[in-house]
Amino acid sequence: MTNEIVSVDELRRMLERGTPVTVLDVRPDAERAELWIPGSIHIDAYDRLKSGDQNALRDFRPAERTPIVTVCGAGKTSRVAAEQLRARGLPAYSLEGGMRAWSLAWNVAEVQHSGVPGTGIIQIRRTGKGCLSYLLGSSGWAAVIDPSLAPRVYLDLAEEKGWRIQLVLETHIHADHLSRARSLAGQASAKLLYPDQNRLRYHHEVLDGGPIRFPGGTLETIHTPGHTWESTCYLLDQKALFTGDTLFLDAVGRPDLHAGTEERTAKARSLYRSLQRLAQLPPDVLVLPSHTARPVNFDGRPLTSTLQQVYETVDLLHCSEEEFVSLVLSKTPATPPNHVKIIEHNEDGEFSEDEVTDLEAGANRCAVV
C-alpha cells in the first residue's frame, strides 16, 4: 500500500489470507448489482462524491478500525472517497484501477475427487469476471484447461506443486475473455490443443477425438456442440467433467453468439442433444464449468456439483427438444460487451495486455438459466 492507493494484487492477498479489511463500494446501485467484491459494503455515494459533496460518506461508520479500501468503476471517484475518510482520521485507501482492474483478481480452491490417487485438480477463479480455469497435475506432469489469467499465475501454481505444465487445452474459442492459452503454452514449452475448427490463425494441434493419457489418468474428449460448434468437454477417469461453457452448475450455455437467427436455432438443437449425451454419464461425476455468473468468494471452496445435482437443479434440462430450443432462445441474456473484438483476438491469438481490462469489463454472460 501507498499513502493513497492499494493495488489489486495487494487487496487480493489480504482477502486470501483473511487479513482484516473493510472494502467500501461507492458505485451506483446498478453497477453494484452486476458485479461486486465478495464481503464488501455498499453505499451508493457516487453522484454525491462526483459533485464534491463533503458529506457524501457522513453516514459510513466502520465497526472496526481496520484498513478501508474504497472502490468505484475505474479508481477515480474512490480516491475522492478515500480522501474524505482520511480527513476523518480513518485509514482509507483507493483500489487502483477500480472494478475494471479487479476483473483480473483471482483465488484458488482444490477440488476433492475420487479419481486416480495422486492426481490433483486446482480450480483457479477470476473472482471479478467469473472465469474458471483448471490446473490438473500428477507425478510431475500438469495440464491447464481454459486459461484466462496471465501465464505466470499457472506457472507459479504448478511450480508450488512440483508439476511441469506440458499440455494446454481449450474447451472452445471464448467470446467473453481473452484466452491466455497460446501465451501460456509458449512460455511453458507445452503442447497446445484445441477442438477441431477452422477459425484459429496460429499454430496449434487439434484434438483427434481419442483419449488424452497422462501419468495420473486419462482425459476423454466429448464433442458437445451448441454453445459453439467446436465446444468439447473433457472427462477425467469417469470422475470429473470439465464442461467449458456447455453446462454450468445452474444453467446451460448460450447458443446465440456469433450466429444469425437460423444458426442460433441449429446451435440450440445441437446444445440440447449434447446435454442429453452428458446426462448418460455416471450421476456422481463432478461438473467443473469454465464460468460462473457470481463473484467468487475467497473461501477455498471449489465451485462444483455432481452431474445428478446439476440435472436436478436446471429446469431446462427436463424440457423436450422443442421446448428447450424455444426457451433458450427467448431467455438468452444481453450480449456480452466487446464479444466480437474478443473473438477476433482469440482467433488471432494476439492482443495487448493494455487492452485486457477494457475489453473484458463486465460480468460473465455465457449462461441461460
C-alpha positions in Angstrom: 0.0 0.0 0.0 1.0 3.6 -0.5 -0.4 6.5 1.4 -3.3 6.7 -1.0 -3.9 3.5 -3.1 -3.9 -0.2 -2.8 -3.2 -2.5 -5.8 -5.5 -5.3 -7.0 -2.8 -7.8 -6.0 -2.4 -6.3 -2.6 -6.1 -6.5 -1.9 -6.4 -10.0 -3.4 -3.6 -11.2 -1.0 -5.3 -9.6 2.0 -8.6 -11.3 1.2 -6.9 -14.6 0.5 -5.0 -14.5 3.9 -8.1 -13.3 5.8 -6.4 -10.0 6.8 -8.9 -7.7 8.4 -10.0 -5.1 5.8 -13.2 -3.2 5.0 -14.0 -2.9 1.3 -16.3 0.1 0.7 -18.0 0.1 -2.7 -19.3 3.6 -3.6 -20.6 2.8 -7.1 -24.2 3.3 -8.3 -26.7 0.6 -7.4 -27.0 -0.7 -11.0 -23.2 -1.2 -11.3 -23.1 -2.9 -7.9 -25.9 -5.3 -8.8 -23.9 -6.6 -11.8 -20.6 -7.1 -10.2 -19.1 -6.7 -6.7 -16.2 -7.8 -4.5 -17.3 -10.5 -2.0 -17.7 -9.3 1.5 -17.7 -5.6 0.5 -20.0 -2.9 1.9 -22.0 -0.8 -0.5 -23.1 2.8 -0.2 -24.3 4.5 -3.4 -22.4 7.7 -3.0 -21.1 8.0 -6.5 -23.1 11.1 -7.6 -22.5 13.0 -4.4 -18.8 12.3 -4.5 -18.6 13.4 -8.1 -20.4 16.6 -7.2 -17.9 17.4 -4.5 -20.3 16.8 -1.5 -18.1 16.7 1.5 -20.8 14.8 3.4 -21.2 12.0 0.9 -19.9 9.4 3.3 -21.1 11.0 6.5 -23.2 8.0 7.5 -20.4 5.5 7.0 -19.3 4.3 10.4 -16.9 1.3 10.2 -17.4 -1.2 13.0 -13.7 -1.8 13.5 -10.6 0.3 12.9 -9.2 -1.8 10.1 -7.8 -0.6 6.7 -10.6 0.7 4.4 -10.3 0.2 0.7 -12.7 2.3 -1.4 -13.9 1.0 -4.8 -15.5 2.6 -7.8 -15.5 1.6 -11.5 -12.1 2.9 -12.6 -10.4 4.1 -9.4 -11.0 7.8 -9.7 -14.1 8.6 -7.6 -12.9 6.1 -5.0 -9.9 8.3 -4.4 -12.2 11.1 -3.5 -14.0 8.8 -1.1 -10.7 7.7 0.5 -9.7 11.4 0.9 -12.9 12.2 2.7 -12.4 9.2 5.1 -8.7 10.1 5.7 -9.9 13.6 6.6 -11.9 11.9 9.4 -8.8 10.1 10.6 -9.7 6.8 9.1 -7.0 4.5 7.4 -8.5 4.6 3.9 -7.1 3.7 0.5 -8.4 3.7 -3.0 -8.4 0.5 -5.1 -6.1 1.2 -8.0 -7.9 0.8 -11.3 -11.3 0.1 -9.6 -13.5 -2.8 -10.6 -12.1 -2.8 -14.2 -8.7 -3.8 -12.7 -10.4 -6.1 -10.2 -11.6 -8.3 -13.1 -8.1 -9.8 -13.1 -8.1 -10.7 -9.4 -8.2 -14.4 -8.6 -8.2 -17.1 -5.9 -7.9 -20.8 -5.9 -9.6 -23.9 -4.5 -8.5 -27.6 -4.6 -11.1 -29.9 -5.9 -11.6 -33.1 -3.9 -12.4 -36.0 -6.2 -12.3 -39.8 -6.1 -10.3 -40.3 -9.2 -6.8 -41.7 -9.5 -4.9 -41.2 -6.2 -2.2 -38.6 -6.6 -4.0 -36.6 -9.3 -4.8 -33.1 -8.2 -7.2 -30.5 -9.6 -6.9 -26.8 -8.7 -9.7 -24.5 -9.7 -8.4 -21.0 -10.5 -11.2 -18.4 -10.2 -11.2 -14.9 -11.6 -13.4 -13.6 -8.7 -14.5 -10.4 -10.6 -15.0 -11.9 -14.0 -16.3 -15.3 -13.1 -13.9 -17.2 -15.3 -12.9 -20.6 -14.0 -9.8 -22.4 -15.2 -8.1 -25.6 -14.1 -4.7 -26.9 -13.3 -4.6 -30.7 -13.4 -1.4 -32.5 -12.3 0.1 -35.8 -11.3 3.7 -37.2 -11.0 5.4 -34.0 -12.1 3.1 -33.6 -15.1 0.4 -30.9 -15.5 -2.2 -29.6 -17.9 -4.2 -26.3 -17.9 -7.8 -26.1 -19.1 -9.2 -22.8 -20.3 -6.5 -20.4 -19.0 -7.9 -16.8 -18.6 -5.1 -15.3 -16.5 -1.5 -14.3 -17.1 0.7 -17.3 -17.7 2.8 -16.6 -14.6 -0.2 -17.5 -12.4 -0.4 -21.0 -13.7 3.4 -21.5 -13.9 3.8 -20.4 -10.3 0.9 -22.6 -9.1 2.4 -25.6 -10.9 5.8 -25.0 -9.5 4.4 -24.9 -6.0 3.0 -28.4 -6.6 6.2 -29.7 -8.2 4.4 -30.0 -11.6 5.5 -29.0 -15.1 2.9 -27.8 -17.5 3.1 -29.9 -20.6 -0.4 -29.5 -22.0 -2.7 -26.5 -22.5 -6.3 -27.3 -23.5 -9.2 -25.1 -24.5 -12.9 -26.3 -24.4 -13.8 -23.8 -27.2 -13.0 -20.4 -28.6 -14.2 -18.0 -26.0 -16.2 -14.8 -26.6 -16.2 -13.1 -23.1 -12.5 -13.3 -22.1 -9.1 -13.2 -23.9 -7.6 -16.7 -23.9 -4.1 -17.0 -22.5 -3.7 -20.5 -24.0 -1.3 -19.5 -26.7 1.0 -17.4 -24.5 0.9 -20.0 -21.7 1.8 -22.9 -24.0 4.7 -20.8 -25.4 6.1 -19.9 -22.0 5.7 -23.4 -20.7 7.0 -25.0 -23.9 3.8 -27.1 -23.7 1.6 -28.7 -26.4 -1.4 -26.5 -27.3 -4.6 -28.5 -28.1 -7.9 -27.2 -29.4 -11.1 -28.8 -30.6 -11.3 -29.2 -34.3 -12.4 -26.0 -36.1 -11.1 -23.7 -38.9 -11.1 -20.4 -37.1 -7.7 -20.1 -35.4 -5.0 -18.3 -37.3 -1.9 -19.6 -35.4 -0.2 -22.9 -34.9 -1.9 -25.4 -32.6 -2.7 -29.1 -32.5 -6.2 -30.4 -33.0 -7.9 -33.0 -30.8 -8.4 -36.3 -32.7 -11.3 -37.5 -30.6 -9.3 -40.1 -28.8 -8.3 -40.1 -25.1 -5.5 -38.0 -23.7 -3.3 -40.1 -21.4 -1.0 -38.8 -18.8 0.8 -40.2 -15.7 -2.1 -39.9 -13.4 -5.0 -41.0 -15.6 -7.0 -40.3 -18.8 -8.9 -37.4 -20.2 -11.7 -38.5 -22.6 -12.9 -35.9 -25.1 -16.6 -35.5 -25.6 -17.7 -33.2 -28.5 -20.6 -31.1 -27.3 -21.6 -28.6 -30.0 -24.1 -26.0 -29.1 -22.5 -23.0 -27.3 -20.0 -23.1 -30.1 -19.8 -25.7 -32.9 -16.4 -26.9 -31.6 -17.3 -27.0 -27.9 -15.8 -30.0 -26.2 -15.9 -31.4 -22.7 -13.1 -33.4 -21.0 -13.9 -36.3 -18.7 -11.2 -37.3 -16.2 -11.3 -41.0 -15.3 -15.2 -41.0 -15.2 -14.9 -38.8 -12.1 -14.7 -35.1 -13.1 -16.1 -33.4 -16.2 -14.7 -30.1 -17.4 -17.7 -28.7 -19.3 -16.4 -25.4 -20.6 -19.5 -23.2 -21.4 -21.7 -26.1 -22.4 -23.1 -26.8 -18.9 -22.9 -24.7 -15.7 -23.9 -25.6 -12.2 -27.2 -23.8 -12.5 -27.6 -23.1 -16.2 -26.7 -24.0 -19.8 -24.5 -22.3 -22.4 -26.0 -19.7 -24.7 -26.1 -20.7 -28.4 -26.5 -17.2 -30.0 -23.1 -15.6 -30.1 -21.5 -15.1 -33.5 -24.6 -16.6 -35.2 -27.6 -15.5 -37.3 -31.2 -16.4 -36.5 -31.2 -19.7 -38.3 -27.8 -20.7 -37.0 -28.9 -19.9 -33.4 -31.7 -22.3 -33.7 -29.5 -25.0 -35.2 -27.0 -24.5 -32.3 -29.7 -24.6 -29.7 -30.8 -28.0 -31.1 -27.2 -29.2 -31.0 -26.9 -28.0 -27.5 -29.9 -29.9 -26.4 -28.5 -33.1 -27.9 -25.1 -32.5 -26.3 -26.7 -32.1 -22.9 -28.7 -35.3 -23.4 -25.4 -37.1 -24.1 -23.8 -35.8 -21.0 -26.9 -37.0 -19.0 -25.8 -40.5 -19.8 -22.6 -40.2 -17.7 -22.4 -41.5 -14.2 -24.5 -39.4 -11.8 -21.7 -38.8 -9.3 -19.3 -37.2 -11.9 -18.2 -33.8 -10.7 -19.2 -30.9 -13.0 -16.4 -28.3 -13.4 -17.5 -25.5 -15.7 -15.4 -22.6 -17.1 -17.6 -19.8 -15.8 -19.8 -18.7 -13.0 -22.2 -15.7 -13.0 -21.4 -14.5 -9.5 -18.3 -13.1 -7.9 -16.2 -15.9 -6.3 -15.6 -15.8 -2.5 -12.1 -16.2 -1.1 -13.2 -19.3 0.8 -11.2 -22.1 -0.8 -14.4 -23.9 -1.6 -14.5 -25.2 -5.2 -17.4 -24.4 -7.4 -18.6 -27.8 -8.4 -21.6 -30.2 -8.1 -22.4 -33.7 -9.2 -23.9 -34.2 -12.6 -27.1 -35.6 -10.9 -27.4 -32.4 -8.7 -27.0 -30.2 -11.7 -29.6 -32.0 -13.7 -32.0 -31.8 -10.8 -31.4 -28.1 -10.4 -31.6 -26.9 -14.0 -35.2 -26.9 -15.3 -34.2 -26.5 -18.9 -32.6 -30.0 -18.8 -36.1 -31.5 -18.3 -37.7 -30.0 -21.4 -38.5 -31.6 -24.7 -36.2 -30.5 -27.6 -38.8 -28.0 -29.0 -39.4 -26.5 -25.5 -35.7 -26.3 -24.9 -35.0 -24.5 -28.1 -37.8 -22.0 -27.6 -36.9 -21.3 -24.0 -33.1 -21.0 -24.6 -33.5 -18.6 -27.4 -36.2 -16.5 -25.6 -34.2 -16.3 -22.3 -30.8 -15.5 -23.7 -29.3 -12.6 -21.8 -27.8 -9.4 -23.2 -24.9 -9.8 -25.4 -21.5 -9.6 -23.6 -19.7 -6.3 -24.3 -16.9 -6.4 -26.9 -17.6 -10.0 -27.7 -16.8 -9.6 -31.4 -13.5 -8.0 -30.7 -12.6 -10.6 -28.1 -13.4 -13.4 -30.5 -11.2 -11.8 -33.2 -8.3 -11.6 -30.7 -8.8 -15.2 -29.7 -8.8 -16.3 -33.3 -5.7 -14.3 -34.0 -4.0 -15.4 -30.7 -2.6 -11.9 -30.2 -3.6 -8.9 -28.1 -2.0 -6.3 -25.9 -2.2 -6.6 -22.1 -3.2 -3.0 -22.1 -6.4 -3.9 -23.8 -7.4 -6.6 -21.3 -9.3 -4.6 -18.6 -11.3 -2.6 -21.1 -12.2 -5.5 -23.4 -13.1 -7.8 -20.5 -15.1 -5.3 -18.5 -18.4 -6.6 -17.0 -19.8 -9.7 -15.5 -19.9 -13.1 -17.3 -22.9 -13.6 -19.6 -22.4 -17.0 -21.1 -25.3 -18.7 -19.4 -29.0 -19.2 -20.0 -30.9 -20.0 -16.8 
